[in-house]
Amino acid sequence: MARINLLPWREQQREERKKRFLISLAGVLVAGIGAIFLADQYLSSAIDHQNARNQFIKTEIVQLDARIKEISELKARRKQLLERMKIIQDLQGNRPIIGRIFDQLARTLPDGVYFNEVKMTDQLISISGAAESNNRVSDLLRNLDASDWMEAPSLTEVKANSAVGSADQSNSFQLTVRQTQPPVDPADAKGTKP
C-alpha cells in the first residue's frame, strides 16, 4: 500500500478556514463598531434636539410667568381702582347726607342740652354731652326717635355731675343712634310734587 500523506492538504484547508473566520470576525467587528457609532450619533442628535426643545419650553415658561405676574399685578391694580371709585362714589353720594345729619342733630337738640363729642362710625353715631336734667335727655331721645334721618336711639350712660357747694346740677350722658335715610316719595323722585 502506498503511503499518502493528507496532512498538508488538511492543514491548508484549516489555515484557509481560519483566515476566513478571522476575516468574518473582523468584518462583524467593523460592522458592530459602525452600528454602535451610528446608533450613538443618532441618539446624540435626538438628545440635542430634545434639549433644544426643552430650552425653548423653559424660555416660553419664563415669558408666560412674567405675563402671569403682570396680569396679576394689573388685576390687583384694577381692584384697587374699583375700590377707590366705590369710595369716591360713596363719598359723593353721602356728601349731602352728612349735612342733613348735622342739621337733624341741631334740630333735635332741646334747650339745656349740649354735645361734647359726636362721633360717626359707619352708620352708628355716638354722642356724649351734658344736660340740665334727665327730662332734657329724655326729650333728646324722643326728638332723635322722631327724626326721619335717625332711628333706634339708645342711651348708654347718664351720670349726675354736682359740684360741691353749687346749686347748679347737670347730667352727663352718652348715647348711640343709627343714621338712616327717609324713604323716597315716588312723587318727589319724579319731580311732580302735588
MDAnalysis code that builds the backbone (N, CA, C; Angstrom):
import MDAnalysis as mda
import numpy as np

u = mda.Universe.empty(582, n_residues=194, atom_resindex=np.repeat(np.arange(194), 3), trajectory=True)
u.add_TopologyAttr("name", ["N", "CA", "C"] * 194)
u.add_TopologyAttr("resid", np.arange(1, 195))
u.add_TopologyAttr("resname", ["MET", "ALA", "ARG", "ILE", "ASN", "LEU", "LEU", "PRO", "TRP", "ARG", "GLU", "GLN", "GLN", "ARG", "GLU", "GLU", "ARG", "LYS", "LYS", "ARG", "PHE", "LEU", "ILE", "SER", "LEU", "ALA", "GLY", "VAL", "LEU", "VAL", "ALA", "GLY", "ILE", "GLY", "ALA", "ILE", "PHE", "LEU", "ALA", "ASP", "GLN", "TYR", "LEU", "SER", "SER", "ALA", "ILE", "ASP", "HIS", "GLN", "ASN", "ALA", "ARG", "ASN", "GLN", "PHE", "ILE", "LYS", "THR", "GLU", "ILE", "VAL", "GLN", "LEU", "ASP", "ALA", "ARG", "ILE", "LYS", "GLU", "ILE", "SER", "GLU", "LEU", "LYS", "ALA", "ARG", "ARG", "LYS", "GLN", "LEU", "LEU", "GLU", "ARG", "MET", "LYS", "ILE", "ILE", "GLN", "ASP", "LEU", "GLN", "GLY", "ASN", "ARG", "PRO", "ILE", "ILE", "GLY", "ARG", "ILE", "PHE", "ASP", "GLN", "LEU", "ALA", "ARG", "THR", "LEU", "PRO", "ASP", "GLY", "VAL", "TYR", "PHE", "ASN", "GLU", "VAL", "LYS", "MET", "THR", "ASP", "GLN", "LEU", "ILE", "SER", "ILE", "SER", "GLY", "ALA", "ALA", "GLU", "SER", "ASN", "ASN", "ARG", "VAL", "SER", "ASP", "LEU", "LEU", "ARG", "ASN", "LEU", "ASP", "ALA", "SER", "ASP", "TRP", "MET", "GLU", "ALA", "PRO", "SER", "LEU", "THR", "GLU", "VAL", "LYS", "ALA", "ASN", "SER", "ALA", "VAL", "GLY", "SER", "ALA", "ASP", "GLN", "SER", "ASN", "SER", "PHE", "GLN", "LEU", "THR", "VAL", "ARG", "GLN", "THR", "GLN", "PRO", "PRO", "VAL", "ASP", "PRO", "ALA", "ASP", "ALA", "LYS", "GLY", "THR", "LYS", "PRO"])
u.atoms.positions = np.array([
    [0.818, -1.151, 0.000],
    [0.000, 0.000, 0.000],
    [0.871, 1.227, 0.000],
    [0.418, 2.090, -0.795],
    [1.210, 3.297, -0.936],
    [0.873, 4.237, 0.210],
    [1.840, 4.902, 0.594],
    [1.626, 5.811, 1.732],
    [1.322, 7.192, 1.197],
    [0.109, 7.715, 1.507],
    [-0.311, 9.052, 1.066],
    [-0.426, 9.925, 2.325],
    [0.206, 11.037, 2.259],
    [0.156, 11.960, 3.390],
    [-0.878, 13.040, 3.083],
    [-1.992, 13.049, 3.774],
    [-3.062, 14.038, 3.567],
    [-2.966, 15.208, 4.559],
    [-1.986, 15.145, 5.370],
    [-1.886, 16.182, 6.393],
    [-1.664, 17.578, 5.804],
    [-0.790, 17.798, 4.849],
    [-0.620, 19.157, 4.370],
    [-1.892, 19.712, 3.734],
    [-2.630, 18.877, 3.079],
    [-3.878, 19.369, 2.472],
    [-4.876, 19.800, 3.540],
    [-5.002, 19.017, 4.575],
    [-5.905, 19.342, 5.671],
    [-5.414, 20.591, 6.392],
    [-4.152, 20.698, 6.510],
    [-3.608, 21.860, 7.194],
    [-3.841, 23.108, 6.367],
    [-3.739, 23.020, 5.088],
    [-4.038, 24.177, 4.235],
    [-5.515, 24.548, 4.349],
    [-6.336, 23.524, 4.378],
    [-7.774, 23.791, 4.495],
    [-8.055, 24.449, 5.859],
    [-7.420, 23.971, 6.868],
    [-7.595, 24.541, 8.203],
    [-7.127, 25.996, 8.224],
    [-6.013, 26.271, 7.561],
    [-5.482, 27.637, 7.501],
    [-6.454, 28.550, 6.750],
    [-7.013, 28.048, 5.660],
    [-7.983, 28.851, 4.895],
    [-9.224, 29.140, 5.722],
    [-9.722, 28.127, 6.410],
    [-10.903, 28.340, 7.269],
    [-10.580, 29.347, 8.361],
    [-9.388, 29.237, 8.911],
    [-9.003, 30.145, 9.977],
    [-8.954, 31.579, 9.440],
    [-8.407, 31.773, 8.218],
    [-8.342, 33.109, 7.609],
    [-9.750, 33.649, 7.356],
    [-10.600, 32.759, 6.803],
    [-11.991, 33.198, 6.543],
    [-12.687, 33.577, 7.840],
    [-12.429, 32.773, 8.872],
    [-13.055, 33.065, 10.174],
    [-12.567, 34.398, 10.721],
    [-11.253, 34.660, 10.612],
    [-10.711, 35.928, 11.119],
    [-11.226, 37.108, 10.292],
    [-11.315, 36.895, 8.973],
    [-11.854, 37.976, 8.124],
    [-13.322, 38.229, 8.473],
    [-14.087, 37.152, 8.645],
    [-15.501, 37.307, 9.029],
    [-15.605, 37.985, 10.389],
    [-14.747, 37.556, 11.327],
    [-14.747, 38.158, 12.656],
    [-14.411, 39.638, 12.581],
    [-13.410, 39.990, 11.763],
    [-13.042, 41.395, 11.590],
    [-14.189, 42.169, 10.936],
    [-14.844, 41.543, 9.943],
    [-15.977, 42.203, 9.287],
    [-17.128, 42.441, 10.256],
    [-17.436, 41.433, 11.052],
    [-18.507, 41.580, 12.051],
    [-18.119, 42.639, 13.072],
    [-16.855, 42.637, 13.489],
    [-16.391, 43.618, 14.458],
    [-16.496, 45.039, 13.891],
    [-16.071, 45.224, 12.632],
    [-16.164, 46.539, 11.976],
    [-17.631, 46.946, 11.830],
    [-18.474, 45.984, 11.407],
    [-19.910, 46.296, 11.258],
    [-20.535, 46.646, 12.615],
    [-20.139, 45.924, 13.667],
    [-20.667, 46.205, 15.008],
    [-20.252, 47.586, 15.493],
    [-18.945, 47.882, 15.275],
    [-18.452, 49.214, 15.680],
    [-19.164, 50.292, 14.873],
    [-19.361, 50.069, 13.587],
    [-20.085, 51.041, 12.751],
    [-21.517, 51.223, 13.222],
    [-22.169, 50.103, 13.538],
    [-23.560, 50.192, 14.017],
    [-23.629, 50.944, 15.343],
    [-22.683, 50.663, 16.223],
    [-22.660, 51.378, 17.516],
    [-22.400, 52.854, 17.295],
    [-21.483, 53.198, 16.396],
    [-21.196, 54.596, 16.100],
    [-22.421, 55.299, 15.539],
    [-23.110, 54.650, 14.576],
    [-24.319, 55.253, 14.004],
    [-25.420, 55.415, 15.058],
    [-25.583, 54.396, 15.901],
    [-26.594, 54.493, 16.950],
    [-26.252, 55.621, 17.923],
    [-24.946, 55.757, 18.243],
    [-24.517, 56.835, 19.136],
    [-24.788, 58.197, 18.503],
    [-24.491, 58.332, 17.225],
    [-24.748, 59.596, 16.526],
    [-26.248, 59.916, 16.521],
    [-27.039, 58.900, 16.228],
    [-28.497, 59.109, 16.198],
    [-29.017, 59.522, 17.580],
    [-28.592, 58.813, 18.627],
    [-29.048, 59.148, 19.987],
    [-28.542, 60.519, 20.426],
    [-27.304, 60.865, 20.051],
    [-26.761, 62.192, 20.403],
    [-27.566, 63.297, 19.732],
    [-27.892, 63.101, 18.452],
    [-28.685, 64.127, 17.768],
    [-30.097, 64.204, 18.347],
    [-30.673, 63.051, 18.733],
    [-32.006, 63.069, 19.344],
    [-31.974, 63.780, 20.695],
    [-30.915, 63.528, 21.469],
    [-30.777, 64.199, 22.774],
    [-30.589, 65.700, 22.580],
    [-29.749, 66.097, 21.606],
    [-29.550, 67.525, 21.333],
    [-30.848, 68.186, 20.903],
    [-31.606, 67.508, 20.064],
    [-32.890, 68.041, 19.606],
    [-33.855, 68.204, 20.784],
    [-33.904, 67.194, 21.654],
    [-34.799, 67.268, 22.816],
    [-34.348, 68.360, 23.785],
    [-33.032, 68.512, 23.967],
    [-32.529, 69.586, 24.831],
    [-32.891, 70.954, 24.273],
    [-32.821, 71.095, 22.950],
    [-33.209, 72.365, 22.328],
    [-34.696, 72.634, 22.551],
    [-35.511, 71.591, 22.419],
    [-36.950, 71.758, 22.668],
    [-37.214, 72.113, 24.131],
    [-36.494, 71.434, 25.040],
    [-36.659, 71.736, 26.468],
    [-36.261, 73.178, 26.778],
    [-35.177, 73.639, 26.189],
    [-34.742, 75.020, 26.405],
    [-35.771, 76.001, 25.866],
    [-36.328, 75.696, 24.689],
    [-37.382, 76.553, 24.133],
    [-38.581, 76.616, 25.066],
    [-38.969, 75.456, 25.609],
    [-40.114, 75.416, 26.526],
    [-39.802, 76.210, 27.795],
    [-38.565, 76.106, 28.304],
    [-38.190, 76.851, 29.514],
    [-38.264, 78.354, 29.284],
    [-37.766, 78.811, 28.120],
    [-37.838, 80.248, 27.839],
    [-39.288, 80.701, 27.693],
    [-40.117, 79.872, 27.070],
    [-41.535, 80.217, 26.945],
    [-42.210, 80.251, 28.319],
    [-41.851, 79.314, 29.195],
    [-42.421, 79.287, 30.549],
    [-42.026, 80.546, 31.307],
    [-40.776, 80.974, 31.182],
    [-40.325, 82.204, 31.850],
    [-41.125, 83.398, 31.332],
    [-41.314, 83.462, 30.014],
    [-42.096, 84.571, 29.443],
    [-43.542, 84.530, 29.927],
    [-44.130, 83.329, 29.965],
    [-45.514, 83.218, 30.430],
    [-45.632, 83.546, 31.915],
    [-44.642, 83.144, 32.716],
    [-44.656, 83.511, 34.137],
    [-44.611, 85.026, 34.305],
    [-43.798, 85.688, 33.493],
    [-43.725, 87.148, 33.547],
    [-45.078, 87.757, 33.155],
    [-45.708, 87.203, 32.144],
    [-47.029, 87.707, 31.733],
    [-48.075, 87.460, 32.812],
    [-48.020, 86.276, 33.436],
    [-48.979, 85.961, 34.505],
    [-48.788, 86.928, 35.667],
    [-47.533, 87.209, 36.015],
    [-47.261, 88.149, 37.099],
    [-47.791, 89.531, 36.735],
    [-47.577, 89.938, 35.500],
    [-48.069, 91.242, 35.048],
    [-49.595, 91.292, 35.093],
    [-50.235, 90.192, 34.679],
    [-51.706, 90.136, 34.709],
    [-52.208, 90.209, 36.147],
    [-51.546, 89.498, 37.061],
    [-51.994, 89.541, 38.464],
    [-51.788, 90.934, 39.048],
    [-50.685, 91.605, 38.662],
    [-50.477, 92.985, 39.114],
    [-51.558, 93.902, 38.553],
    [-51.912, 93.696, 37.279],
    [-52.973, 94.513, 36.676],
    [-54.316, 94.256, 37.357],
    [-54.580, 92.990, 37.707],
    [-55.829, 92.685, 38.411],
    [-55.854, 93.346, 39.779],
    [-54.726, 93.310, 40.481],
    [-54.661, 93.956, 41.799],
    [-54.847, 95.462, 41.654],
    [-54.219, 96.058, 40.638],
    [-54.374, 97.495, 40.423],
    [-55.816, 97.832, 40.052],
    [-56.433, 96.984, 39.234],
    [-57.830, 97.195, 38.846],
    [-58.736, 97.133, 40.073],
    [-58.466, 96.143, 40.940],
    [-59.266, 96.005, 42.154],
    [-59.109, 97.244, 43.035],
    [-57.881, 97.757, 43.177],
    [-57.661, 98.965, 43.969],
    [-58.397, 100.160, 43.363],
    [-58.332, 100.268, 42.042],
    [-59.018, 101.389, 41.390],
    [-60.533, 101.288, 41.570],
    [-61.073, 100.069, 41.465],
    [-62.511, 99.903, 41.681],
    [-62.902, 100.247, 43.113],
    [-62.051, 99.855, 44.074],
    [-62.339, 100.196, 45.465],
    [-62.292, 101.710, 45.670],
    [-61.303, 102.353, 45.062],
    [-61.214, 103.818, 45.166],
    [-62.437, 104.478, 44.533],
    [-62.831, 103.963, 43.355],
    [-64.010, 104.538, 42.698],
    [-65.253, 104.374, 43.570],
    [-65.383, 103.220, 44.220],
    [-66.536, 102.987, 45.078],
    [-66.518, 103.932, 46.267],
    [-65.329, 104.133, 46.861],
    [-65.222, 105.055, 47.993],
    [-65.579, 106.469, 47.560],
    [-65.069, 106.868, 46.393],
    [-65.371, 108.223, 45.898],
    [-66.861, 108.362, 45.614],
    [-67.464, 107.339, 45.008],
    [-68.897, 107.401, 44.740],
    [-69.694, 107.452, 46.037],
    [-69.266, 106.666, 47.036],
    [-69.951, 106.708, 48.331],
    [-69.823, 108.078, 48.976],
    [-68.618, 108.654, 48.886],
    [-68.427, 109.985, 49.464],
    [-69.274, 111.023, 48.726],
    [-69.300, 110.915, 47.402],
    [-70.113, 111.851, 46.626],
    [-71.595, 111.699, 46.974],
    [-72.032, 110.447, 47.124],
    [-73.437, 110.210, 47.447],
    [-73.785, 110.603, 48.866],
    [-72.816, 110.487, 49.784],
    [-73.080, 110.787, 51.192],
    [-72.824, 112.246, 51.551],
    [-72.295, 113.014, 50.649],
    [-71.975, 114.409, 50.964],
    [-73.202, 115.189, 51.434],
    [-74.328, 115.126, 50.753],
    [-75.482, 115.867, 51.249],
    [-76.056, 115.247, 52.536],
    [-75.850, 113.945, 52.712],
    [-76.410, 113.276, 53.886],
    [-75.741, 113.771, 55.162],
    [-74.432, 114.008, 55.120],
    [-73.714, 114.486, 56.301],
    [-74.276, 115.842, 56.729],
    [-74.545, 116.699, 55.764],
    [-75.164, 117.996, 56.093],
    [-76.532, 117.812, 56.736],
    [-77.308, 116.852, 56.208],
    [-78.620, 116.556, 56.793],
    [-78.489, 116.046, 58.229],
    [-77.491, 115.193, 58.453],
    [-77.293, 114.627, 59.797],
    [-76.986, 115.747, 60.788],
    [-76.071, 116.644, 60.425],
    [-75.755, 117.755, 61.329],
    [-76.971, 118.654, 61.533],
    [-77.746, 118.880, 60.481],
    [-78.959, 119.680, 60.600],
    [-79.948, 119.010, 61.560],
    [-80.113, 117.698, 61.418],
    [-81.037, 116.973, 62.303],
    [-80.546, 116.967, 63.742],
    [-79.250, 116.856, 63.937],
    [-78.713, 116.917, 65.300],
    [-79.001, 118.273, 65.931],
    [-78.845, 119.320, 65.153],
    [-79.128, 120.667, 65.686],
    [-80.629, 120.846, 65.945],
    [-81.487, 120.303, 65.074],
    [-82.935, 120.455, 65.241],
    [-83.475, 119.638, 66.408],
    [-82.865, 118.488, 66.671],
    [-83.371, 117.625, 67.747],
    [-82.831, 118.018, 69.112],
    [-81.902, 118.943, 69.173],
    [-81.279, 119.333, 70.438],
    [-82.216, 120.247, 71.229],
    [-82.740, 119.784, 72.374],
    [-83.610, 120.651, 73.175],
    [-82.804, 121.689, 73.962],
    [-83.484, 122.703, 74.496],
    [-82.814, 123.707, 75.322],
    [-82.259, 123.042, 76.573],
    [-81.104, 123.459, 76.992],
    [-80.498, 122.916, 78.199],
    [-79.657, 121.677, 77.952],
    [-79.444, 121.330, 76.703],
    [-78.626, 120.164, 76.368],
    [-77.558, 120.617, 75.371],
    [-76.338, 120.144, 75.571],
    [-75.293, 120.419, 74.591],
    [-74.430, 119.173, 74.432],
    [-73.810, 119.088, 73.243],
    [-72.984, 117.929, 72.914],
    [-71.520, 118.259, 73.184],
    [-70.823, 117.312, 73.794],
    [-69.367, 117.431, 73.966],
    [-68.635, 116.773, 72.793],
    [-69.168, 115.646, 72.343],
    [-68.494, 114.887, 71.281],
    [-69.532, 114.153, 70.441],
    [-69.381, 114.226, 69.144],
    [-70.213, 113.478, 68.207],
    [-69.257, 112.694, 67.308],
    [-69.458, 111.387, 67.264],
    [-68.553, 110.522, 66.500],
    [-69.397, 109.563, 65.665],
    [-69.052, 109.442, 64.361],
    [-69.816, 108.567, 63.479],
    [-68.908, 107.475, 62.934],
    [-69.323, 106.229, 63.138],
    [-68.614, 105.072, 62.610],
    [-69.606, 104.287, 61.768],
    [-69.334, 104.217, 60.468],
    [-70.270, 103.619, 59.509],
    [-71.623, 104.310, 59.638],
    [-72.636, 103.598, 60.106],
    [-73.981, 104.176, 60.236],
    [-74.327, 104.501, 61.685],
    [-73.414, 104.275, 62.614],
    [-73.692, 104.452, 64.042],
    [-73.076, 105.765, 64.516],
    [-73.917, 106.599, 65.144],
    [-73.469, 107.892, 65.663],
    [-73.417, 107.782, 67.178],
    [-72.248, 108.073, 67.765],
    [-72.072, 108.085, 69.219],
    [-72.023, 109.532, 69.672],
    [-72.841, 109.853, 70.658],
    [-72.949, 111.235, 71.138],
    [-72.694, 111.236, 72.635],
    [-71.850, 112.148, 73.086],
    [-71.697, 112.383, 74.524],
    [-71.891, 113.871, 74.756],
    [-72.538, 114.188, 75.865],
    [-72.834, 115.582, 76.145],
    [-73.304, 115.769, 77.571],
    [-73.900, 116.935, 77.808],
    [-74.390, 117.257, 79.144],
    [-75.774, 117.874, 79.015],
    [-76.601, 117.662, 80.057],
    [-77.968, 118.206, 80.073],
    [-78.264, 118.724, 81.469],
    [-79.204, 119.658, 81.541],
    [-79.573, 120.227, 82.834],
    [-80.300, 119.215, 83.709],
    [-81.065, 118.315, 83.075],
    [-81.806, 117.327, 83.860],
    [-82.025, 116.074, 83.019],
    [-82.530, 115.046, 83.696],
    [-82.833, 113.800, 82.997],
    [-83.969, 113.994, 82.004],
    [-84.893, 114.914, 82.324],
    [-86.006, 115.177, 81.407],
    [-85.504, 115.713, 80.075],
    [-84.454, 116.504, 80.101],
    [-83.896, 117.045, 78.856],
    [-83.278, 115.914, 78.013],
    [-82.648, 114.960, 78.699],
    [-82.088, 113.817, 77.984],
    [-83.210, 113.004, 77.352],
    [-84.305, 112.818, 78.093],
    [-85.461, 112.097, 77.546],
    [-86.035, 112.821, 76.343],
    [-86.108, 114.169, 76.415],
    [-86.598, 114.937, 75.266],
    [-85.691, 114.734, 74.057],
    [-84.386, 114.718, 74.297],
    [-83.444, 114.495, 73.200],
    [-83.680, 113.132, 72.559],
    [-83.858, 112.088, 73.386],
    [-84.101, 110.747, 72.839],
    [-85.393, 110.706, 72.026],
    [-86.444, 111.344, 72.509],
    [-87.717, 111.379, 71.766],
    [-87.543, 112.128, 70.443],
    [-86.830, 113.250, 70.478],
    [-86.608, 114.022, 69.250],
    [-85.792, 113.225, 68.224],
    [-84.768, 112.508, 68.704],
    [-83.958, 111.689, 67.790],
    [-84.790, 110.561, 67.185],
    [-85.665, 109.958, 68.005],
    [-86.508, 108.876, 67.507],
    [-87.525, 109.383, 66.490],
    [-87.981, 110.627, 66.661],
    [-88.972, 111.200, 65.741],
    [-88.336, 111.667, 64.430],
    [-87.024, 111.806, 64.382],
    [-86.347, 112.290, 63.187],
    [-86.423, 111.236, 62.076],
    [-86.572, 111.710, 60.825],
    [-86.591, 110.799, 59.675],
    [-85.195, 110.286, 59.350],
    [-84.169, 110.976, 59.775],
    [-82.794, 110.650, 59.419],
    [-82.079, 109.811, 60.475],
    [-82.768, 109.538, 61.587],
    [-82.148, 108.755, 62.657],
    [-83.161, 107.778, 63.221],
    [-82.631, 106.648, 63.720],
    [-83.513, 105.641, 64.288],
    [-82.814, 104.933, 65.441],
    [-83.592, 104.326, 66.284],
    [-83.137, 103.472, 67.385],
    [-82.133, 104.161, 68.300],
    [-82.494, 105.326, 68.899],
    [-81.564, 105.916, 69.865],
    [-81.479, 105.030, 71.107],
    [-80.277, 104.883, 71.613],
    [-80.053, 104.025, 72.773],
    [-79.168, 104.775, 73.763],
    [-79.701, 104.998, 74.950],
    [-78.968, 105.697, 75.998],
    [-78.010, 104.711, 76.647],
    [-76.735, 105.027, 76.638],
    [-75.730, 104.138, 77.184],
    [-75.428, 104.449, 78.641],
    [-75.329, 105.747, 78.963],
    [-74.911, 106.124, 80.314],
    [-75.424, 107.509, 80.647],
    [-75.833, 107.689, 81.894],
    [-76.208, 109.006, 82.427],
    [-75.568, 109.119, 83.799],
    [-74.839, 110.224, 84.020],
    [-74.202, 110.463, 85.316],
    [-74.624, 111.831, 85.821],
    [-74.861, 111.894, 87.091],
    [-75.191, 113.176, 87.712],
    [-73.885, 113.845, 88.113],
    [-73.671, 115.051, 87.628],
    [-72.477, 115.832, 87.974],
    [-72.918, 116.950, 88.900],
    [-72.403, 116.936, 90.098],
    [-72.759, 118.023, 91.020],
    [-71.488, 118.513, 91.681],
    [-71.285, 119.788, 91.581],
    [-70.120, 120.399, 92.219],
    [-70.481, 120.713, 93.667],
    [-69.529, 120.577, 94.560],
    [-69.770, 120.816, 95.977],
    [-70.020, 122.302, 96.185],
    [-71.106, 122.598, 96.850],
    [-71.443, 123.996, 97.140],
    [-72.078, 124.709, 95.975],
    [-72.409, 124.009, 94.942],
    [-73.011, 124.631, 93.767],
    [-74.466, 124.211, 93.677],
    [-75.303, 125.150, 93.366],
    [-76.727, 124.859, 93.211],
    [-77.013, 124.327, 91.815],
    [-76.063, 124.479, 90.933],
    [-76.240, 124.054, 89.538],
    [-75.872, 122.579, 89.401],
    [-76.817, 121.749, 88.968],
    [-76.564, 120.338, 88.751],
    [-76.733, 120.036, 87.263],
    [-75.879, 119.155, 86.765],
    [-76.017, 118.745, 85.362],
    [-75.796, 117.246, 85.284],
    [-76.275, 116.687, 84.205],
    [-76.120, 115.256, 83.951],
    [-75.314, 115.085, 82.668],
    [-74.269, 114.259, 82.743],
    [-73.550, 113.938, 81.513],
    [-74.123, 112.623, 80.992],
    [-74.180, 112.515, 79.696],
    [-74.805, 111.330, 79.098],
    [-73.996, 110.862, 77.897],
    [-74.226, 109.609, 77.552],
    [-73.678, 109.024, 76.331],
    [-74.787, 108.220, 75.680],
    [-74.943, 108.393, 74.380],
    [-75.968, 107.643, 73.663],
    [-75.476, 107.323, 72.263],
    [-76.148, 106.354, 71.663],
    [-75.866, 105.991, 70.272],
    [-77.172, 106.024, 69.498],
    [-77.069, 106.381, 68.255],
    [-78.229, 106.416, 67.369],
    [-77.758, 105.974, 65.986],
    [-78.639, 105.296, 65.275],
    [-78.289, 104.789, 63.947],
    [-78.788, 105.766, 62.887],
    [-77.895, 106.097, 61.945],
    [-78.257, 107.003, 60.848],
    [-79.022, 106.218, 59.799],
    [-80.078, 106.786, 59.283],
    [-80.877, 106.144, 58.249],
    [-81.287, 107.202, 57.237],
    [-81.872, 106.771, 56.162],
    [-82.373, 107.715, 55.168],
    [-83.883, 107.575, 55.102],
    [-84.573, 108.691, 55.014],
    [-86.030, 108.592, 54.912],
    [-86.418, 107.962, 53.585],
    [-87.553, 107.269, 53.556],
    [-87.991, 106.668, 52.288],
    [-88.282, 107.761, 51.257],
    [-87.951, 107.452, 50.024],
    [-88.143, 108.411, 48.938],
    [-89.583, 108.319, 48.462],
    [-90.258, 109.446, 48.423],
    [-91.628, 109.507, 47.928],
    [-91.575, 109.436, 46.399],
    [-92.332, 108.531, 45.758],
    [-92.265, 108.425, 44.292],
    [-92.615, 109.731, 43.596],
    [-93.486, 110.532, 44.164],
    [-93.846, 111.809, 43.549],
    [-92.664, 112.771, 43.615],
    [-91.901, 112.716, 44.731],
    [-90.721, 113.588, 44.859],
    [-89.624, 113.145, 43.915],
    [-89.524, 111.832, 43.715],
    [-88.470, 111.311, 42.842],
    [-88.691, 111.732, 41.398],
    [-89.963, 111.834, 40.967],
    [-90.269, 112.227, 39.599],
    [-90.243, 113.740, 39.426],
    [-90.229, 114.450, 40.546],
    [-90.219, 115.906, 40.451],
    [-91.607, 116.502, 40.286],
    [-92.642, 115.718, 40.533],
    [-94.015, 116.214, 40.398],
    [-94.655, 116.247, 41.779],
    [-94.359, 117.299, 42.525],
    [-94.986, 117.448, 43.841],
    [-96.387, 117.975, 43.662],
    [-97.337, 117.494, 44.479],
    [-98.697, 117.995, 44.336],
    [-98.853, 119.391, 44.872],
])
